[in-house]
Amino acid sequence: MDVQSLAIPEVKLITPRRFSDDRGFFSETYNARAFAQAGVDCAFVQDNHSYSAKTGTVRGLHYQAPPHAQSKLVRVLRGSIIDVAVDARKSSPTYGQWVKAELSAENGVQIFVPKGFLHGFITLEPETEVAYKVDAFYDGPSDGSVKWNDPDLGIDWGVSDKDTSLSDKDASAPAWAAFKSPY
Ligand SMILES: Cc1cn([C@H]2C[C@H](O)[C@@H](COP(=O)(O)OP(=O)(O)O[C@H]3O[C@H](C)C(=O)[C@H](O)[C@H]3O)O2)c(=O)[nH]c1=O
C-alpha cells in the first residue's frame, strides 16, 4: 500500500495494492490495521455512494460542524474526479490553503480528508461513482458549504467552471470571506 502526504500533510493519498491476474484484480480497499499504520486511524461509521451523470458535476465544498465533524476516506468506483480539501482549521498555519488529487477507478487512489477541512470534487467523466467512508453520522442541521470556485480560495480545479452541474445548495453557497469556520 502506498501512502503519500500532500502539501497539507494531514491530507493523505493512499493507494492499496492491486493483485492482478488474467481475471482482473483484487484489492483490499480498506483494512483498519493497515490504514491505522498509514495514519488513517478512524472509527468509520457510515459509507456513502454518489453517482454523477455528467462530466463537470460539482459536489462541495462541504463540511459538518462539530460535534458532527467528519473525516472522510474517498475513492472512485467508476470514472474520475478532481478531489479538493481546504484547510478550515482556524489555528492552522495552512488555514485557507487547499490541496487536490485526481482519483479514478483506474488509479485506485484514495484521499483521506480529516475533520476540519472543507471537501468537494468535480467529475472528469460522465457516470462517475464515488464511494467514501465517514467517521461521524450525517447531521443535516450541521451541514454547511462554501462556494466551490470562490476567488479568495483560488482553487485550481483544472477544468473550466462553464458547463458545471451543481445542486441549488452549492450554486448558492456562501463565499469564503463570509465563512465562519466552526473548527
Ligand atoms: C451527505 C449526505 C446526504 N444525505 C441526503 C441529504 C440530501 O437530501 C441528499 C443529497 O445530499 P447532498 O446534496 O448534500 O449530497 P452531496 O452534494 O453529494 O454532498 C456530499 O458531497 C461532498 C463531496 C461531501 O464531502 C459530503 O459528504 C456531502 O456533503 O442526500 C444523507 O441522507 N446522508 C448524507 O450523509
The ligand as an ORCA input file, in Angstrom:
! r2SCAN-3c Opt
* xyz 0 1
  C     -24.168     13.716      2.630
  C     -25.488     13.068      2.931
  C     -26.645     13.465      2.301
  N     -27.822     12.849      2.603
  C     -29.031     13.284      1.882
  C     -29.327     14.763      2.040
  C     -29.886     15.172      0.712
  O     -31.301     15.001      0.722
  C     -29.305     14.180     -0.280
  C     -28.212     14.760     -1.140
  O     -27.265     15.353     -0.270
  P     -26.191     16.366     -0.826
  O     -26.793     17.193     -1.916
  O     -25.589     17.059      0.361
  O     -25.142     15.359     -1.491
  P     -23.682     15.797     -1.996
  O     -23.756     17.098     -2.721
  O     -23.116     14.625     -2.683
  O     -22.907     16.059     -0.640
  C     -21.718     15.402     -0.316
  O     -20.733     15.972     -1.130
  C     -19.450     16.220     -0.644
  C     -18.476     15.645     -1.634
  C     -19.139     15.779      0.710
  O     -17.970     15.721      1.100
  C     -20.213     15.407      1.652
  O     -20.048     14.056      2.028
  C     -21.562     15.579      1.172
  O     -21.953     16.891      1.556
  O     -28.784     13.096      0.493
  C     -27.917     11.829      3.528
  O     -29.012     11.292      3.793
  N     -26.780     11.430      4.172
  C     -25.561     12.017      3.913
  O     -24.542     11.593      4.523
*
